Amino acid sequence: MVTIKDVARLAGVSIATVSRVINGYAHVRPERRDAVNRAIDTLGYRRNGLASSFRTQQSNIVGVLLRQQRTPFSSALAYAIETTMFDQGYRVLLCSTNGDPDRERAYIETMLDMRAQGVIIRPSGAAARTARNVERLRDQGIAVTFVDMKPNIPAVSAVVCDNFAGGYEGMRHLIGLGHRRIGIVAGSLAQKGGSQDVGSERVRGIRAAARDLAPDVAPIFSPPFEQSSFETGREIGAEMIAHNPDMTAIFATTDMLAIGVMHAAHAMGQTLPRDLSILGYDGVMESAVTFPTLSTMAQPIHEMGEIAAQTLVDHMQDPSRAPRQVMLENTLIERASTMPLAN
């Protein structure tokens, strides 16, 4: 195993000089820096970053805990965070919690063990446990920023989208097109309400719009489900269409649920949007390549990831910086999957 002593010997310099070059200190003569870099290349030396972090009590490692990475939304968010962090000189460890507080805690333990400098968290559904996890990180001087969803912890920065307004505006769009029998595809937690998760906020906005904008609107809620996915949307969509022949529109609380509903409608011989208007939520890339193209309440996913990453960097570089609360707006993208109700 090549050591720093081997590099110093080949370069003809002291171990301290090699250390200064490796750690990026400016006050090293150019010829000595070149000699050290040539020796590193020749010997194939690799710095033990983890050991260094134990000595210095810090690293350039940042943990990013998302609910999952296999959905288009999470993938886009993770990409925005990772690229922003990389450009700032940090290295990201992406972790999927699946919304499970036990997995969240296990990854928090890993971040503590690895002396991470900061952690971005998309919280699990257990707000009290997330609060305890965050307190442990902050006690160890590790910066924390929430993304996409925020527990009621005002001392911690958060970057989220206005999901209540998104649900409201999506419902306004369908009501404005003349629809009154509107299906709502939302998970069991979102339908119960009383939670701070994004689905619950969207459903609260949907209910408020139905109440405020058209007293004759009759939202038809889907059977409850736990996992939001294309497969769920297809199964739930088929059931809703079969049992509600007078339903003229469906608002799904994610794009992938909406795309699943579209597949179910096609399989049942419906022509979209003539027979059924469908609206999604998120604005992921896949929504633009469906047939017909999917109307959606688009979140600024890349911007959300960039701002969350930069906010965490700011806290890592200046721990005294005040918490930052950012709420981004959604945008209705009208495409071919929604149309005015035929008379």
C-alpha positions in Angstrom: 0.0 0.0 0.0 1.5 3.3 -1.1 1.8 5.8 1.8 2.5 9.5 2.0 6.1 8.7 3.0 6.6 6.9 -0.3 5.3 10.0 -2.2 7.6 12.3 -0.2 10.6 10.1 -0.9 10.0 9.9 -4.6 9.3 13.7 -4.9 12.4 14.6 -2.8 10.3 16.7 -0.3 9.2 16.5 3.3 6.0 14.7 4.4 4.7 18.1 5.5 5.0 19.4 2.0 3.1 16.4 0.5 0.4 17.0 3.1 0.1 20.7 2.1 -0.2 19.8 -1.6 -2.8 17.1 -0.9 -4.9 19.4 1.2 -4.8 22.3 -1.3 -2.7 24.8 0.7 -1.5 27.7 -1.5 1.9 28.3 0.0 3.9 25.6 -1.8 6.5 26.3 -4.4 5.2 25.4 -7.9 8.2 23.1 -8.6 7.6 21.2 -5.4 3.9 21.0 -6.1 4.6 19.6 -9.5 7.1 17.1 -8.1 4.5 15.9 -5.6 1.8 15.5 -8.2 4.1 13.6 -10.5 5.0 11.2 -7.6 1.3 10.8 -6.8 0.5 9.9 -10.4 3.5 7.6 -10.7 2.8 5.7 -7.5 -1.0 5.7 -7.7 -1.3 7.2 -4.2 -4.8 7.8 -2.9 -5.5 9.9 0.1 -7.3 8.2 2.9 -10.1 10.8 3.2 -12.0 9.0 6.0 -8.9 8.8 8.2 -8.2 12.5 7.5 -11.8 13.4 8.5 -11.2 11.7 11.8 -8.1 13.8 12.4 -9.6 17.1 11.3 -13.1 16.4 12.7 -14.6 17.3 9.3 -14.9 15.9 5.8 -16.2 17.0 2.4 -18.9 14.4 2.6 -22.6 15.4 2.5 -25.5 13.0 3.1 -28.7 13.3 1.1 -31.6 11.3 2.6 -34.5 11.1 0.1 -37.6 9.0 0.4 -36.6 6.9 -2.6 -34.4 7.3 -5.7 -36.4 5.2 -8.2 -39.1 7.7 -9.0 -38.6 10.4 -11.7 -39.2 13.2 -9.1 -36.6 11.9 -6.6 -34.1 11.2 -9.4 -34.4 14.7 -10.7 -34.1 16.2 -7.2 -31.1 14.1 -6.3 -29.4 15.0 -9.6 -29.8 18.8 -8.9 -28.5 18.4 -5.4 -25.5 16.2 -6.3 -24.4 18.4 -9.2 -24.6 21.5 -7.2 -22.6 19.9 -4.3 -20.0 18.5 -6.7 -19.4 21.9 -8.2 -18.8 23.3 -4.7 -16.2 20.6 -3.9 -18.4 18.3 -1.8 -19.1 14.6 -2.4 -22.6 13.3 -1.9 -23.8 10.0 -0.4 -27.4 9.4 -1.6 -29.6 7.4 0.7 -33.1 6.1 0.3 -35.2 6.0 3.5 -38.5 4.8 1.9 -40.2 7.1 4.4 -39.2 4.6 7.2 -38.0 6.3 10.4 -35.8 3.3 11.3 -34.0 3.6 7.9 -33.7 7.3 8.4 -32.1 6.8 11.9 -29.7 4.2 10.5 -28.5 6.6 7.8 -28.2 9.4 10.4 -25.9 7.1 12.4 -23.8 6.5 9.3 -23.5 10.3 8.7 -22.3 10.7 12.3 -19.8 7.9 12.0 -18.4 9.4 8.8 -18.1 12.9 10.2 -20.3 14.3 7.4 -20.2 18.1 7.2 -23.9 18.4 6.3 -27.1 16.5 5.6 -30.1 17.2 3.4 -33.2 15.4 4.6 -36.5 14.7 3.0 -38.1 13.8 6.3 -39.9 10.5 7.0 -43.5 10.5 8.1 -42.5 10.4 11.8 -41.9 14.1 12.6 -40.9 13.6 16.2 -38.3 11.0 15.4 -36.9 13.2 12.6 -36.7 16.0 15.0 -34.6 13.9 17.4 -32.4 12.8 14.5 -31.8 16.3 13.5 -31.0 17.4 17.0 -28.3 14.7 17.2 -26.7 15.9 14.0 -26.7 19.5 15.1 -25.3 18.6 18.5 -22.3 17.3 16.6 -21.9 20.4 14.5 -23.4 18.9 11.3 -25.4 21.3 9.2 -28.9 20.3 8.2 -31.4 21.4 5.6 -34.8 20.0 4.8 -36.1 19.6 1.2 -39.5 18.9 -0.3 -41.2 18.5 3.1 -40.6 20.3 6.4 -41.5 19.2 9.9 -42.4 22.0 12.3 -38.7 22.8 13.3 -38.2 26.5 12.6 -34.5 26.4 13.6 -33.7 24.3 10.6 -33.6 25.7 7.0 -36.1 24.2 4.5 -36.7 24.4 0.8 -40.2 23.2 -0.3 -42.9 23.9 -2.8 -46.4 25.3 -2.0 -48.3 22.0 -2.3 -51.6 23.5 -0.9 -51.6 26.1 -3.7 -50.7 23.5 -6.3 -53.6 21.4 -5.3 -55.9 24.4 -5.3 -54.7 25.6 -8.8 -55.0 22.2 -10.3 -58.6 21.9 -9.1 -59.3 25.4 -10.4 -58.0 24.3 -13.8 -60.4 21.4 -14.0 -63.4 23.3 -12.6 -62.7 26.1 -15.1 -62.9 23.5 -17.9 -66.5 22.7 -16.7 -65.8 19.4 -14.9 -67.8 18.7 -11.8 -67.5 14.9 -11.3 -63.7 14.9 -10.6 -61.8 11.8 -9.4 -58.9 12.4 -7.0 -56.2 9.8 -6.9 -54.4 10.2 -3.5 -52.9 7.9 -0.9 -54.4 6.9 2.4 -52.3 9.3 4.5 -53.2 12.2 2.2 -56.9 11.4 2.3 -56.9 11.2 6.1 -55.4 14.7 6.5 -53.8 16.1 9.6 -50.3 15.5 8.3 -47.6 17.8 7.0 -46.6 15.5 4.1 -46.8 16.8 0.5 -49.8 14.6 -0.5 -51.9 15.8 2.5 -51.1 19.5 1.6 -52.2 18.8 -2.0 -55.4 17.2 -1.0 -56.2 20.1 1.4 -55.8 22.5 -1.5 -58.0 20.3 -3.7 -60.8 20.2 -1.0 -60.5 24.0 -0.5 -60.8 24.7 -4.2 -63.9 22.4 -4.5 -65.5 24.2 -1.6 -64.6 27.8 -2.7 -65.0 27.7 -6.4 -68.0 25.5 -7.3 -70.5 24.2 -4.7 -71.7 21.6 -7.2 -68.3 19.9 -7.5 -68.3 16.3 -6.3 -64.8 15.0 -5.7 -64.6 11.3 -6.0 -61.7 10.0 -4.0 -59.8 6.8 -5.0 -59.6 3.7 -2.8 -56.8 4.3 -0.3 -53.3 3.0 -1.1 -49.8 3.2 0.5 -47.3 3.3 -2.3 -47.5 5.9 -5.1 -46.4 4.4 -8.4 -47.3 3.9 -12.0 -48.7 0.4 -11.2 -50.8 1.8 -8.4 -52.2 4.5 -10.7 -53.1 1.9 -13.4 -54.9 -0.4 -10.9 -56.7 2.4 -9.0 -57.6 4.2 -12.3 -59.2 1.1 -13.7 -61.3 0.6 -10.6 -62.4 4.3 -10.5 -63.3 4.4 -14.1 -65.3 1.2 -13.9 -67.3 2.3 -10.8 -67.9 5.9 -11.8 -69.1 6.1 -15.5 -70.2 9.7 -15.0 -66.7 10.9 -13.9 -65.3 13.3 -16.5 -61.9 14.2 -15.1 -59.2 12.8 -12.7 -56.6 14.8 -10.8 -53.8 12.5 -9.6 -51.4 13.7 -6.9 -48.3 12.6 -8.8 -47.5 12.4 -12.5 -46.6 8.7 -12.2 -50.1 8.0 -10.7 -51.6 10.0 -13.6 -49.7 8.1 -16.2 -50.9 4.9 -14.7 -54.5 6.2 -14.9 -53.9 7.1 -18.6 -52.8 3.5 -19.3 -55.9 2.1 -17.6 -58.2 4.4 -19.5 -56.6 3.4 -22.8 -56.9 -0.3 -21.9 -60.6 0.3 -21.2 -61.2 1.8 -24.7 -61.5 5.4 -23.6 -60.4 8.2 -25.8 -58.4 10.9 -23.9 -59.2 13.6 -23.2 -62.6 13.4 -24.9 -63.9 10.8 -22.5 -61.8 11.7 -19.5 -59.5 14.6 -18.8 -56.4 13.7 -16.7 -54.2 16.1 -14.7 -51.0 15.1 -12.9 -48.7 16.7 -10.4 -44.9 17.2 -10.4 -43.9 18.1 -13.9 -41.4 15.3 -14.4 -39.8 14.7 -17.8 -42.0 11.7 -18.5 -45.2 13.8 -18.4 -44.2 15.4 -21.7 -43.9 12.1 -23.7 -47.2 10.4 -22.8 -50.0 10.1 -25.4 -51.7 12.4 -25.1 -49.1 14.6 -23.4 -50.0 15.1 -19.7 -51.2 18.3 -18.2 -49.6 18.8 -14.8 -48.9 21.0 -11.9 -45.2 21.4 -12.3 -42.8 21.8 -9.4 -39.5 23.6 -10.0 -37.7 20.4 -9.0 -34.2 21.3 -10.2 -34.4 24.8 -8.6 -35.6 23.2 -5.4 -32.5 20.9 -5.3 -30.1 23.7 -6.2 -31.4 26.0 -3.5 -31.4 23.2 -0.9 -27.8 22.4 -1.8 -26.6 26.0 -1.7 -28.5 26.6 1.6 -26.6 23.6 3.2 -23.3 24.9 1.8 -24.0 28.3 3.3 -24.6 26.7 6.7 -21.5 24.5 6.5 -19.3 27.5 5.7 -21.0 29.8 8.2 -22.6 27.9 11.1 -23.9 31.1 12.6 -26.1 31.9 9.5 -29.8 32.2 10.3 -32.2 29.5 9.2 -33.7 30.0 5.7 -37.3 29.1 4.8 -38.0 29.0 1.1 -41.3 28.1 -0.5 -41.4 27.8 -4.3 -44.4 28.2 -6.5 -45.8 25.6 -8.9 -46.8 26.2 -12.5 -49.7 24.7 -14.4 -48.6 23.2 -17.7 -51.6 22.8 -19.9 -51.1 20.0 -22.4 -53.3 17.6 -24.4 -54.7 15.4 -21.6 -57.2 18.0 -20.4 -60.0 19.8 -22.3 -63.3 21.6 -21.7 -66.2 19.3 -20.8 -68.2 18.5 -23.9 -71.8 19.7 -23.8 
